Amino acid sequence: MSDGTKRADILPGLKVSIVLKQDQRTGRLTEGIVRDILTKSVTHPHGIKVRLENNLVGRVKTILHG
């Protein structure tokens, strides 16, 4: 299981767990399917920012399966 800090590991269609902006303090995870990758840099220490198919936006914490 990969963490979500490397952009190359994340592709549209992957199932991931993300932390939504409002959940950053609690660390509550939300699962979903990646639609768009929003982070432009190669890596990000807090996780690559993505938009899920249900339009939620957050930073990837774990990649569940491809």
N, C-alpha and C positions, 0 to 999 in steps of 0.2 A: 504494500500500500504506500503510495507516494504522497508527500505533502504537496501543497499547492504553490510553492514558491518559484517554480521554474515554468516560464511561459510555454516552452517546448513540450512539456508533459501534458498540457491541457488542450483538448480539441473539442470543437462543437460535437455534441452527441454523447459526450462522456457524462456518466453519473457522478456527481460530486457532492460533498458537504461544504456549505459556505456559512460564513458569519455575516449576517446583515448588519448594516451600520448601527441600527438601534440595539442590536444584541452584542455589540463589542464588549461592553462591561460585564455581561453575564457569560459570554462565550457560548450562548445557545446556538446550536447548528441547525441549518435548514438544508434538506436534500433536494436535489433537482438535476435536470439535464441542461448542460451548457448550450446556450444559443449563440452568444457573442463573447469574445474575449475583449475586455475593455482596457487592460493594462498594456501599454506599448513597450515597456522595457522588458529585457530578457528575464530578469528575476525581480522579485519584490519580497522583502523580509517578512511582511505580514500576510502574504498570499496574493496571487494574481486576482485582479478584480474581473468578475464575469457577470453577464446577464443570463439568467436561466430562461427556459422556455415559457415559464409563467410570469416573466418580466421582473422578477425579483433580482436585485443587484447586491452582490457581496463579494467578500474575499474567500478564495478556495482554501479550506483547511485540510481536506483529504480528498483524494481521488478514489472513488469506491470501486468502480470497474469500467472497462472500456467496451 
